[in-house]
Amino acid sequence: MVDRHALDTLFTEARTRYGWADTAVDEADLRALYDLVKMGPTSANCSPARFLFVASDDARAKLAALASGSNGPKILAAPVTAIIGFDTKFYDKLPELFPHTDARSWFTGSEKMARDTAFRNSSLQGGYFILAARALGWDCGPMSGFDKDGVDAAFWAGTDVETNFICSIGKGTGEGLHPRLPRLAFEDACRIL
């Protein structure tokens, strides 16, 4: 079991950030982050998540213009915002990622099954992304308030990738931070059968 400090870093003391310090997140940091994310399990090792790291001023302005309400300024303030997408044709990589059987054929016959698998597993990878960033000392600001069709057209045009959600990363400040919101009790969210 990891120690209490690790649990606090990853879960109990970690907060969604709205304000960002002027601390750069460079390519080496992003590569280290992805190297952890890619190790998280996905079904049949399908790894459908695709990551666009929006870091330049122009790219951040383009993404911020597609965000809802107060999310645009958050994107502009953050050093990097990741667009976490899912490759709807992820199965084309399965001969490399799951070589011991013909897993590609499991998905080529059903677009719905392929899309559901891609979305579900990219969501898992998005969760790994947040935990990996926190483990490496970064703060996160995940968001789902944006024009998905607009982001897809602006950033994934000509690909088989669709956007799942976006997540700013950097060194967070206390700006805009409210007291921690309540969480559901075990009895409200869980059952043991």
N, C-alpha and C positions, 0 to 999 in steps of 0.2 A: 504494500500500500504506500502511496506517496504521502509525504508529510503534510501537516496542517497548512504550512505556508504555500505549498503547491495547490492545495484545494482552495485556499483563499484567493490565490492569483488567478486560478482558472474559473472559479465559480462564486464563492460567497462574498468576496470583496470586489470582484470585477463589476464594472458598470458600463452601460452603453454611454459613449461619449458624444458630446455635442460641440464642444470647443476643443481647439487643437493648439498645442505649442508649436513654435517655429523650429521643429526638429525634423531634419530630412530623413526620409526612408529611401535608401538607395537600392540599386539593382542587386547588390550582394544580399541585402536584407530580404528582398522579395524572393530571391532564389532560395535562401535558407528557409523562408516561410513555406514555399511550395514544396521543398524537399521533405518537410514534415507532413504537410497536408496529403501528399501523394501516398503516404504509408497507411493512411486510414482505410479500413476495409470497405469495399463495395461489393455488391452481388456479382459473382463471376469475375471479380476484379475488373469490372467494366469501366470504371474511372471516367464517367461522362462529363465531369465538370471541366469547363474551360474558363480561364481567368484573363481578363484584360485589366492591366494596371494603369489607371488613368492618372497621370502624374504631371503632364505638361500643363501650362496655363491655358492653352487653347483647348485641349481635350477636357480639362476640368470645366471650363466655361460651357462647352458643348453639352456635357453631361448635366451640369447644373441647370441648364435651360430646359431640360427634360424632367426635372425633379418637381415634386409637389411641394407647395407651401414653403415651409422653413427648411426643407432638405437642400435646396439650391445653395444657400449660404454655407451650410455645413460642408458640402462638397467643395466649395471654393476655398474654405478655410483649411481643410484637411490636406496633408502633404500628398496622399494617395487615396484614391477610392477604387476598389476592385469591383468590376462588373463580373459577377459569378454567373456563368451561363452553363447550358447543357447542350452537348452535341447530340442531335437527334439521330445521327448516323454513327454513334459511338461504337456500334457493333463491328464496324470495319476495322477497328483496332484489336478486336478480340483474338484473331490468330496470333498476334504478338503478346497480348496480355493474359490470355487464357489458352495456351497452346496445346494442352493435353487432350482437348476434344473440340469438335466443331461447334463452339458456342455461338458463332455468328448466325448460324441457321436457326437458332432459337428465336431470333428477333426479326429476321428479314421477312417472315410471313405475316407479321402483325404490326402495323404502324402504331396502333394503340399501345400494345405491350411494350414496344420499343420506347415510345414517348414516356409512358408511365415509369418505366425503369430508369430512363435518363433523368427525368425530373426528380424522382425519389432519391436516386443515388447522388445526384448533384446537390440536393439539399443536405444529405449526409456530409458530403465533402465541404459544403459551405459551413456546416457546424464545425467540422475539423479545422477549417480555415480560421474561425474565430478562436478556437482553443489553442491552435498552434501559434497564432499571433500573440495571444496573451502569454503563452509559455515563453515566447522569445522577448517579452518585455514591452510589447506594443499594446495599445488600447484599440478598441473597435467601436464603430458606429454603424451597425447594420441598418438598412433601410429597405422598405418595400414601397414607399411612396414615390412613384415615378411613372412616366408614360412608357410602359413596356414595349409597345409597338414602335414608339419613337426611338427608344434605345436600341432595339433590334435593328431598325433601319439605319441608324446613325453609326453603330459600332460593329454589327455582325453582318452587314449586307454582303450578299454573295457567298455566305457560308450556310452550313446546316445547324448553326448554333442559335439558341434563343436565350434570353435573359431569364434568370431565376430571381436573384436579388442583388443589391449592391451593398458594399460595406467599406466605409472609410477606415483607414488605419493610420496610426501615428502615436504621438505622445499626447494623451488627452489632458485637458485642464478641467477644472471644476465648473467652468462656464455652463450655465443652463442646467446644471445637475440638480435634480429634485431628490427629496428623501426616497429611499428605496421603496418601490411599490410592493404591495402584498403578493404572495404567491398562494396557490391553492394548497390546502392541506392534503395529506395522503388520502384521507377518507373521501375527499371531493374529486380526486383525480384518478384513483387507483382502486382496483379490485384484485383479490387473490381468489382464484378458482380452484 
